Amino acid sequence: MAITDTTYSEYDGIAAPAVSPAGKGRIYFDSTTNTFRISQNTSTYSNLASAAAVLALDGPFENFASGAVLEQTPVNDPFPTLLVWYTDGTLTLRIVDEQIAYNADGTVDTDTYRVYAVDGVTVVQTFVDTYDYSGGNFLTPHVTRTHVP
């Protein structure tokens, strides 16, 4: 189903409805916090802004305004160990960072991604990608992603 709307949508604030059923999602505008809240697949409600922070058009994730800045450490090194996306050139509010650990042969051992809340300081999600080159082909390793609670 496609929806085309050339206007805008407006929502009255309400109290939290029941969480979404399995395999479905719900969004509402909370009358107490004055924020959009989302429930996905029976999950408790969370702020939609935090959920949207993991989407990207123009930077590390979708729906970030232009102006996001990438900082690499070490600078201009072909094997960076830290990549940090900031909201702007002040380099104070982080969006996401990636810490990279290498094997002795220069292949990637692990990538650790941390996604930050809109305050730019609080980590809201952490994921670790572990690379397995045991198949012999360093161009197509098996990657296992682990969510770190």
Phi and psi in degrees as a GROMACS rama.xvg file:
@    title "Ramachandran Plot"
@    xaxis  label "Phi"
@    yaxis  label "Psi"
@TYPE xy
-113.886  140.517  ALA-2
-120.703  125.856  ILE-3
-115.648  123.821  THR-4
-137.609  122.703  ASP-5
-101.42  11.2418  THR-6
-114.066  -140.226  THR-7
-136.17  165.806  TYR-8
-110.756  142.391  SER-9
-130.255  137.297  GLU-10
-125.187  135.228  TYR-11
-80.2228  144.155  ASP-12
-70.0329  141.163  GLY-13
-138.812  169.123  ILE-14
-75.1514  158.35  ALA-15
-60.6162  125.952  ALA-16
-77.3503  177.342  PRO-17
-60.5928  151.096  ALA-18
-62.9555  161.807  VAL-19
-67.2706  149.535  SER-20
-74.5651  169.648  PRO-21
-57.2936  133.955  ALA-22
77.4881  11.2111  GLY-23
-136.091  170.796  LYS-24
-137.766  155.864  GLY-25
-136.233  141.599  ARG-26
-129.05  137.737  ILE-27
-147.524  163.52  TYR-28
-100.443  117.431  PHE-29
-78.3024  124.703  ASP-30
-74.5299  -18.3366  SER-31
-86.9762  -47.4638  THR-32
-92.877  -11.5731  THR-33
55.9359  43.7892  ASN-34
-135.015  154.972  THR-35
-77.1823  139.445  PHE-36
-125.603  152.036  ARG-37
-134.094  142.105  ILE-38
-126.049  131.543  SER-39
-128.401  124.32  GLN-40
52.4746  54.5668  ASN-41
73.0394  7.62492  THR-42
-75.5865  156.918  SER-43
-66.7028  161.628  THR-44
-72.4002  142.346  TYR-45
-135.572  163.688  SER-46
-64.6103  132.877  ASN-47
-64.8742  -33.1129  LEU-48
-58.9584  -39.7196  ALA-49
-67.3475  -41.2172  SER-50
-65.5503  -38.8497  ALA-51
-70.106  -20.8606  ALA-52
-66.3935  -9.67452  ALA-53
-101.792  21.4609  VAL-54
-111.412  163.935  LEU-55
-157.563  131.777  ALA-56
-112.729  -32.6365  LEU-57
-147.518  62.7711  ASP-58
149.618  -152.837  GLY-59
-72.0824  -26.2779  PRO-60
-139.37  161.409  PHE-61
-69.42  154.576  GLU-62
70.1705  19.8942  ASN-63
-91.8755  136.758  PHE-64
-64.4013  152.225  ALA-65
-62.8  158.392  SER-66
112.318  -10.416  GLY-67
-61.8643  143.526  ALA-68
-125.371  133.99  VAL-69
-99.4956  130.046  LEU-70
-115.657  131.064  GLU-71
-114.15  137.751  GLN-72
-129.391  131.619  THR-73
-64.3215  151.361  PRO-74
-62.5134  133.091  VAL-75
55.6134  21.9503  ASN-76
-86.5915  137.003  ASP-77
-68.5763  -12.5292  PRO-78
-124.724  71.7327  PHE-79
-66.1435  148.18  PRO-80
-105.182  -14.8296  THR-81
-148.349  127.941  LEU-82
-122.09  126.853  LEU-83
-127.22  125.755  VAL-84
-95.9191  125.658  TRP-85
-109.559  159.533  TYR-86
-66.9696  -28.7072  THR-87
-161.575  -175.528  ASP-88
-69.1632  -6.90114  GLY-89
-73.4154  -16.0121  THR-90
55.2707  41.1407  LEU-91
-112.857  -33.7641  THR-92
-109.802  114.057  LEU-93
-81.8682  146.657  ARG-94
-100.99  -53.7308  ILE-95
-154.917  150.571  VAL-96
-133.987  159.242  ASP-97
-131.918  121.226  GLU-98
-104.183  127.62  GLN-99
-116.048  128.025  ILE-100
-112.962  136.827  ALA-101
-111.25  151.568  TYR-102
-79.6228  169.024  ASN-103
-59.7269  -28.8258  ALA-104
-85.8429  4.97607  ASP-105
90.3091  -3.90376  GLY-106
-78.9481  156.798  THR-107
-73.964  130.618  VAL-108
-91.0908  -56.3077  ASP-109
-141.764  148.819  THR-110
-119.446  126.748  ASP-111
-114.274  121.668  THR-112
-108.587  131.591  TYR-113
-122.263  126.243  ARG-114
-103.628  134.783  VAL-115
-104.603  151.348  TYR-116
-69.1082  171.132  ALA-117
-62.4479  -15.6217  VAL-118
-73.7642  -10.1862  ASP-119
75.3971  4.88248  GLY-120
-124.702  -42.5378  VAL-121
-78.5796  124.713  THR-122
-79.4694  125.304  VAL-123
-106.046  -22.8209  VAL-124
-146.452  140.24  GLN-125
-132.499  132.347  THR-126
-131.164  142.295  PHE-127
-122.335  124.848  VAL-128
-98.7036  125.288  ASP-129
-111.611  127.311  THR-130
-98.7108  132.321  TYR-131
-120.806  115.086  ASP-132
-102.081  16.9727  TYR-133
-62.7249  -17.9144  SER-134
-73.8275  -7.31623  GLY-135
92.0049  -10.392  GLY-136
-108.941  105.719  ASN-137
-70.4746  -12.745  PHE-138
-80.8267  -23.5196  LEU-139
-133.205  65.7178  THR-140
-70.0524  160.474  PRO-141
-83.3209  126.335  HIS-142
-113.674  128.733  VAL-143
-110.788  122.925  THR-144
-99.5813  130.261  ARG-145
-120.914  130.073  THR-146
-86.0875  127.768  HIS-147
-100.982  112.789  VAL-148
